[in-house]
Amino acid sequence: MAVAYFKKFVGNVFLFKHLNETLCEAYKNYLLSSPALRRSRRKIQKNTATTYFSRFKSALKKPIGTNTFRQISEIPFIISK
């Protein structure tokens, strides 16, 4: 479900070069204020938003093979889930 919210926030294709602190902060605010995907009349619960953002942060901390972030910044990240 966390992937579905990120996909809704950025769209189906996302370039790593667009990833910066401003986008991360905007995503966090989006999670805290956006409606739930399955229940559009209710907002995402704060604990759920916190969990999704924590998963997002941990995914950013994982290395991608032996490539540095600069080497992969032009590669599109296609969100498939």
C-alpha positions in Angstrom: 0.0 0.0 0.0 2.9 2.4 0.7 3.9 2.0 -3.0 0.4 3.0 -4.1 0.6 6.3 -2.2 4.0 7.1 -3.6 2.8 6.3 -7.1 -0.2 8.5 -6.6 2.1 11.3 -5.4 4.7 11.2 -8.2 3.1 9.3 -11.0 4.1 6.1 -12.8 7.6 7.1 -13.8 10.0 8.9 -11.4 13.5 10.1 -12.2 16.0 9.7 -9.3 17.5 13.1 -10.2 14.2 14.7 -8.9 14.7 13.2 -5.5 15.7 15.9 -3.0 14.8 17.1 0.4 12.0 19.3 -0.8 10.3 16.3 -2.5 10.7 14.2 0.6 9.2 16.9 2.8 6.3 17.3 0.3 5.7 13.5 0.3 5.6 13.5 4.1 3.0 16.3 4.1 1.1 14.6 1.4 0.8 11.4 3.5 -0.3 13.4 6.5 -3.0 15.3 4.6 -4.2 13.1 1.7 -7.3 11.0 1.8 -7.0 7.2 2.2 -7.0 5.3 -1.1 -9.7 2.9 -0.1 -11.8 5.3 2.0 -11.7 8.6 0.2 -13.8 10.4 2.8 -11.2 9.7 5.5 -7.6 10.8 5.8 -4.7 8.4 6.3 -4.3 7.7 10.0 -1.2 9.4 11.4 0.4 6.1 12.5 -0.1 4.7 9.0 1.4 7.8 7.4 4.4 7.6 9.7 4.9 3.9 8.8 4.7 4.6 5.1 7.2 7.4 5.3 9.5 5.3 7.4 9.4 2.6 4.7 10.2 5.3 2.1 13.2 6.5 4.1 14.6 3.0 4.6 14.2 2.3 0.9 16.3 5.4 0.2 19.1 4.2 2.5 19.5 0.8 0.7 22.4 0.7 -1.8 21.5 -0.1 -5.4 24.2 -2.6 -6.3 27.6 -0.9 -6.6 26.3 2.2 -8.3 26.5 5.6 -6.6 23.4 7.8 -6.5 25.0 10.1 -9.0 25.4 7.2 -11.5 21.8 6.3 -11.3 20.3 9.8 -11.2 19.3 9.6 -14.9 17.7 6.2 -14.7 13.9 6.3 -14.6 12.3 4.5 -11.6 9.2 2.8 -12.9 6.7 2.1 -10.1 5.1 -1.2 -11.0 3.1 -2.2 -7.9 
